[in-house]
Amino acid sequence: MKLAKCALLFGIAFGIYSLMDSDLRHELERFLRFIRVDPEHAFFANLGDRLQAITPGKVRFLASGTFLYAMLLLVESAGLMRRAFWAAWLAIGETAFFIPVEVFELLRGFSKTMLAILAVNVAMVWYLLRNRRRLFPHGG
């Protein structure tokens, strides 16, 4: 599963990187016409306006972050397949990594959805830690 997620993220990263020097609004309109959706709809017009404000530096940052996360998943999945000791801790750490981000988002503005996501993530980390010897018998 992690390997499939890794491949998908690599594809997304390269897709984002290929858009770096493009007019994002024009690319959105072209895509919407390709899938036969009206680009003049208010939602897509607002989205196009927001895309105009994205700089090539932000696109590069997003592509780089996506690529680095895909690399982490590649290393993690290879380690899990080879039953490496460190891979179990990498899986737990990767799951726990998003908790501070979710707490930050909750502090910026409370939402029930973000609270639910945080609760699920904390429960997953707790479950992985509590059951690591059973889930990762090769070194968890």
Protein Blocks (a to p, Z undefined) as FASTA:
>chain_A
ZZmmmmmmmmmmmmmmmmmmpcfklmmmmmmmmnopafkbmklmmmmmmmmmpcfklmmm
mmmmmmmmmmmmmmmmmmmmnopaklmmmmmmmmmmmmmmmmmmmmmogcfklmmmmmmm
mmmmmmmmmmmmmmmmnoZZ
